Amino acid sequence: MHVTALSVTDFRSWPQADLELGPGVTALVGPNGQGKTNLVEAIGYVATLSSHRVASDTALVRAGAPRAIVRLRAARDDRSTLVELELNPGKANRAQVNRSPVRRPRDVLGILRTVLFAPEDLALVKGDPDTRRRFLDELAVQVAPRMAGVLADHDRVLRQRGALLKSAATARRARTQPDLRTLDVWDARLADLGAEVLVMRVALVEALAPHVQAAYAQVSDAPGDAILGYRSTLVEGAKDGEEAAGDLAGGLPHLGSSVAELSDQLREAMARVRDKEIDRGVTLVGPHRDDLVLTLGGLPAKGYASHGESWSFALALRLASWSLLTHGSPEATSLALAGWDEGSEPVLILDDVFAELDTRRRGRLAELVAGAEQVIVTAAVPADVPEQLEGVRLDVVDGTIGER
């Protein structure tokens, strides 16, 4: 799989930009602020319908423009597919595939798969749990595009249940009787969706774990150091919605392994903490409060890993994602991953990362990815692109893109 063409209109800083690409390495080189990251962001957006830099689509539309357009052509084997996305701030986005409208933008998911590594990825190790949850959920969508609908529905129901809990909390503080007639309905729906999210996340942790260990060893000379786990609010013995730790890299101990079993357990857990949820006005149990646990040398990577070790772990997570999407994992026995498309290597995007790495990590990363089907690199100066990644160089300067 590789991208053959990209065209953007009113996307970020670009009124218009057209880019021809091919297999192998392409380096976008130019001073900071010229729009290199905006171009690779557009490619990543087609694959995930999200940005690696901002949570809202509004920032993706050029200031003063009513909408942004992203057109991308992807080739796989002997097939070529044209995807067009129209981003409309404050209104519904629209999408076309091969010039034909699709019912909803998420119907384009799965046409292109990418793994994008950027300086922001240091937050995977040093940042808050929501960053790591987003990492797992975005990978889940690339593995199984149907998960985009599950995650969207889960977020919607979580918001609606939260609004009901907030109104109940307000009523309780006013010493009036809260209206909880629909709470059981929301509990059941949230439990069903949360169970699907949890099953997929744990399956991904199980599948990623050996790839992360291997990748960390390759970039850091510390084999076997990097361990993945999963911390869930739904661990046997957890009380009142407080989080309890469980190393779930090898499975899901103390929990049901099926969606139906987990749904029952989520409903039971919500019933146990209902009084406290009403007091606080928030949902205390579910995957929205979980965390991907990163352990290095037996200690939490967050707070204990050095800056270099943190970079190596972040690199390992992205390289593991690329390897998993390309090769699959014999450890991934869960039905959540059954039948997924593991035969198409994703496009690998390295956005301004080599300048952040020391010489040894830079060289090791370049060696690991040099043989990928398509690698797109951005760099401020040519010296930031390692020799192992010599290929097509496109200079991005003053709103123009030119081959050198």
C-alpha positions in Angstrom: 0.0 0.0 0.0 1.3 3.5 -0.8 0.0 7.0 -1.6 0.5 8.1 -5.2 -1.0 11.6 -5.1 -2.1 14.1 -2.5 -4.0 17.4 -3.2 -5.2 19.8 -0.5 -7.3 22.9 -0.8 -7.6 25.4 2.1 -6.1 22.8 4.4 -4.1 24.4 7.3 -1.7 26.9 5.7 -2.1 25.7 2.1 -4.6 27.5 -0.2 -3.6 24.7 -2.7 -0.9 22.1 -2.8 -0.4 19.0 -5.1 2.1 16.3 -4.3 3.1 13.3 -6.4 4.4 10.4 -4.4 5.7 6.9 -5.1 7.0 3.8 -3.2 10.2 4.1 -1.3 11.4 7.1 0.7 10.2 10.7 0.1 11.7 13.5 2.2 9.9 16.8 2.5 12.6 19.3 3.4 12.3 22.9 4.3 12.5 25.4 7.2 10.0 25.3 10.0 6.7 26.9 9.3 6.6 26.0 5.6 3.7 23.5 5.9 5.5 20.2 5.7 3.7 18.8 8.7 0.4 20.0 7.3 0.9 17.8 4.2 1.6 14.6 6.2 -1.2 15.5 8.6 -3.5 15.4 5.6 -2.3 12.0 4.7 -2.8 10.7 8.2 -6.2 12.3 8.4 -7.5 10.2 5.4 -6.3 7.1 7.2 -7.8 7.9 10.7 -10.2 10.8 10.2 -8.3 12.5 13.0 -5.3 14.7 13.4 -2.2 13.9 15.4 -1.9 17.5 16.5 -5.5 18.8 17.4 -8.7 17.2 18.6 -11.0 19.4 16.4 -11.3 19.6 12.7 -11.9 23.3 12.8 -8.1 24.1 13.1 -7.5 22.1 9.9 -9.4 24.6 7.7 -7.4 27.6 6.5 -8.3 30.8 8.3 -11.1 32.6 6.4 -11.9 29.6 4.2 -15.4 28.0 4.4 -14.1 24.4 4.1 -11.0 22.3 3.4 -10.7 19.6 0.8 -8.3 16.7 0.9 -7.9 14.4 -2.1 -5.7 11.3 -1.9 -5.0 8.4 -4.3 -3.8 5.2 -2.7 -2.5 2.2 -4.6 -2.7 -1.4 -3.3 -1.5 -4.3 -5.5 -3.0 -3.4 -8.9 -5.9 -1.3 -7.5 -6.0 2.5 -7.2 -8.6 4.3 -5.0 -9.3 8.0 -4.9 -10.6 9.4 -1.6 -12.0 12.9 -1.2 -12.8 14.5 2.1 -14.6 17.8 2.6 -14.1 19.3 6.1 -16.9 21.7 7.1 -16.5 23.5 10.4 -19.7 23.5 12.4 -21.4 21.2 9.9 -21.1 17.5 8.8 -18.1 16.5 6.8 -18.6 14.7 3.5 -16.6 12.1 1.7 -16.4 10.5 -1.8 -14.6 7.3 -3.0 -13.8 7.2 -6.7 -16.0 10.2 -7.3 -19.0 8.6 -5.7 -20.4 10.0 -2.4 -20.4 7.7 0.6 -23.1 7.7 3.3 -20.7 8.9 6.1 -17.0 9.9 6.2 -16.0 6.8 8.3 -16.9 4.6 5.3 -13.5 5.6 3.9 -11.6 4.0 6.8 -9.5 1.0 5.8 -8.7 2.3 2.3 -5.4 3.7 3.6 -3.5 2.8 6.7 -0.7 4.9 8.1 1.6 4.9 11.1 2.7 8.4 12.0 5.5 9.2 14.4 5.9 12.8 15.5 7.5 14.8 18.4 4.0 14.9 20.0 4.4 11.1 20.6 6.6 11.7 23.6 3.3 12.3 25.4 2.5 8.6 24.9 5.0 7.9 27.7 5.1 11.2 29.7 1.5 12.4 29.2 -1.9 11.6 30.6 -3.9 8.4 30.2 -6.2 9.9 27.6 -3.2 10.1 25.2 -2.5 6.4 25.6 -6.2 5.5 25.3 -6.4 7.5 22.1 -3.3 5.5 20.8 -5.1 2.2 21.3 -8.4 3.4 19.9 -6.8 4.9 16.7 -4.9 1.6 16.2 -8.2 -0.3 16.8 -9.8 1.6 14.0 -6.9 0.8 11.6 -7.2 -2.9 12.5 -11.0 -3.0 12.4 -12.6 0.1 10.8 -16.0 -0.9 12.3 -14.5 0.2 15.7 -14.9 3.8 14.6 -18.6 3.5 14.9 -18.4 1.6 18.2 -16.1 4.3 19.7 -18.3 7.2 18.4 -21.4 5.5 19.9 -19.6 4.9 23.2 -18.5 8.5 23.4 -22.1 9.7 22.6 -23.7 7.5 25.2 -21.1 8.4 27.8 -21.9 12.1 27.3 -25.6 11.5 27.5 -25.3 9.4 30.6 -23.0 12.0 32.1 -25.5 14.8 31.4 -28.2 12.7 33.2 -25.8 12.1 36.2 -25.0 15.9 36.4 -28.6 16.8 36.4 -29.2 14.2 39.2 -26.3 15.6 41.2 -27.8 19.1 40.9 -31.2 17.8 42.0 -29.6 16.0 45.0 -27.7 19.1 46.1 -31.0 21.0 45.9 -32.6 18.3 48.1 -35.1 17.4 45.4 -35.7 13.9 44.0 -33.6 13.3 40.8 -35.3 11.8 37.8 -33.4 8.5 37.1 -36.0 6.7 35.1 -33.8 6.3 32.0 -30.5 5.6 33.8 -30.9 1.8 33.6 -31.4 2.2 29.8 -28.2 4.2 29.5 -26.3 1.8 31.8 -27.2 -1.1 29.5 -26.2 0.7 26.3 -23.0 2.0 27.8 -22.1 -1.4 29.2 -22.5 -3.1 25.8 -20.4 -0.5 23.9 -17.8 -0.3 26.7 -17.4 -4.1 26.6 -16.6 -4.0 22.9 -14.0 -1.3 23.4 -12.4 -3.2 26.3 -12.2 -6.5 24.4 -10.6 -4.8 21.5 -8.1 -2.8 23.6 -6.9 -5.8 25.5 -6.6 -7.8 22.3 -4.4 -5.1 20.9 -2.3 -5.0 24.1 -1.8 -8.7 23.8 -0.9 -8.5 20.1 1.4 -5.4 20.5 3.4 -6.7 23.4 5.9 -8.8 21.6 6.4 -6.2 18.9 7.0 -3.5 21.5 9.6 -5.6 23.2 11.4 -6.4 19.9 11.3 -2.8 18.7 12.5 -1.3 22.0 15.4 -3.8 22.0 16.3 -2.7 18.5 16.3 1.0 19.2 17.8 1.0 22.7 20.0 -2.1 23.2 17.9 -3.1 26.2 16.1 -6.3 25.2 13.1 -7.4 27.2 12.8 -4.2 29.1 9.6 -2.7 27.7 6.4 -4.3 28.9 2.8 -3.4 28.2 -0.1 -3.8 30.6 -3.6 -2.5 31.0 -5.1 -0.8 34.0 -8.8 -1.0 34.2 -11.5 0.2 36.5 -13.1 -3.2 36.0 -10.7 -5.4 37.9 -12.1 -7.8 40.5 -11.8 -6.1 43.8 -11.9 -2.6 42.5 -14.3 -0.6 44.7 -16.2 2.6 44.1 -14.9 3.2 40.7 -11.3 3.4 41.8 -8.7 2.1 39.4 -6.9 -1.2 40.1 -3.9 -2.4 38.2 -3.9 -5.6 36.2 -1.1 -6.7 33.8 -3.2 -7.8 30.9 -0.5 -8.2 28.3 -1.0 -12.0 28.4 -4.8 -11.9 28.6 -7.6 -10.6 30.8 -7.3 -12.1 34.3 -10.2 -11.8 36.7 -12.6 -10.7 33.9 -14.9 -12.2 31.4 -13.2 -12.6 28.1 -16.3 -12.1 25.9 -18.3 -9.0 25.1 -21.4 -10.4 26.8 -19.5 -11.3 30.0 -17.8 -7.9 30.2 -21.1 -6.1 29.5 -22.7 -7.9 32.5 -19.7 -7.0 34.7 -19.8 -3.4 33.6 -23.5 -3.1 34.5 -22.9 -4.7 37.9 -20.0 -2.3 38.5 -22.1 0.7 37.6 -24.8 -0.4 39.9 -22.3 -0.7 42.8 -21.1 2.8 42.4 -24.3 4.5 41.3 -24.7 6.5 44.5 -21.2 7.9 44.2 -21.7 8.6 40.5 -24.8 10.7 41.3 -22.9 12.6 44.0 -20.1 13.4 41.6 -22.1 13.7 38.4 -19.7 11.5 36.4 -19.4 7.9 35.1 -16.7 6.2 37.3 -16.5 2.8 35.6 -15.5 2.0 32.1 -12.8 2.1 29.4 -12.9 5.9 29.4 -11.0 5.8 32.8 -8.6 3.0 31.8 -4.9 3.3 31.0 -2.3 1.6 28.9 0.5 0.8 31.3 4.1 1.2 30.1 6.7 -0.5 32.3 10.5 -0.2 31.8 12.8 -2.4 33.9 10.0 -3.2 36.3 9.2 0.5 37.0 6.5 2.7 35.4 8.0 4.4 32.4 6.2 7.6 33.3 8.2 9.3 36.0 11.1 6.9 35.9 12.3 6.6 32.3 15.0 9.1 31.2 14.3 11.4 28.3 16.2 9.0 25.9 14.4 6.0 27.3 11.0 7.7 26.9 11.8 8.5 23.2 12.8 4.8 22.7 9.5 3.6 24.2 7.5 6.0 22.1 9.4 4.8 19.0 8.8 1.2 20.0 5.0 1.8 20.3 4.8 3.3 16.8 7.2 0.7 15.2 5.2 -2.1 16.9 2.0 -0.7 15.4 3.6 -0.7 12.0 4.8 -4.3 12.5 1.5 -5.5 13.8 -0.4 -3.9 10.9 2.0 -5.4 8.4 2.6 -8.9 9.8 0.0 -9.5 12.5 0.9 -11.4 15.7 0.8 -15.1 16.6 0.0 -14.0 20.2 -3.2 -12.3 19.1 -5.6 -15.1 19.7 -8.6 -13.0 20.6 -11.7 -13.2 18.4 -11.6 -9.4 18.5 -8.8 -9.6 15.9 -10.1 -12.5 13.9 -10.3 -12.0 10.2 -8.7 -8.5 10.2 -6.6 -7.5 7.2 -3.0 -8.0 8.0 -1.6 -8.3 4.6 -1.1 -4.6 3.7 1.9 -2.7 5.0 0.9 0.8 6.1 2.5 4.0 5.0 5.1 5.0 7.5 5.3 8.8 8.2 8.2 10.2 10.3 7.3 13.9 11.0 10.4 15.9 12.1 11.6 13.2 14.5 15.2 12.7 13.5 16.2 16.1 14.8 14.8 15.0 18.2 16.9 11.8 18.4 20.5 11.2 19.3 22.8 9.8 16.6 22.5 6.2 17.7 18.7 6.1 17.9 18.5 8.1 14.6 20.6 5.5 12.9 18.8 2.5 14.3 15.4 3.9 13.4 16.6 4.6 9.8 17.9 1.0 9.5 14.6 -0.4 10.7 12.3 1.4 8.3 14.6 1.8 5.2 13.0 -1.3 3.6 9.4 -0.2 4.1 7.2 0.1 1.0 6.6 3.8 1.5 8.3 6.1 4.0 7.5 9.9 4.1 9.9 12.0 6.1 9.8 15.6 7.0 12.9 17.5 8.1 14.0 21.1 8.5 17.4 20.6 6.9 18.8 17.9 4.6 21.3 16.8 7.3 18.4 15.6 9.5 17.5 12.9 7.0 19.8 9.8 7.6 21.8 8.4 4.7 19.9 5.1 5.0 16.8 7.0 3.9 18.1 8.6 0.8 15.4 8.8 -1.8 13.3 11.5 -3.5 13.8 14.9 -1.9 11.1 17.6 -2.2 11.9 21.1 -1.1 9.0 22.8 0.6 9.7 26.6 0.7 7.5 29.7 0.4 4.4 27.8 -0.6 6.0 25.7 -3.3 7.0 22.1 -3.5 9.8 21.1 -5.8 12.0 18.1 -6.4 15.7 18.4 -6.0 
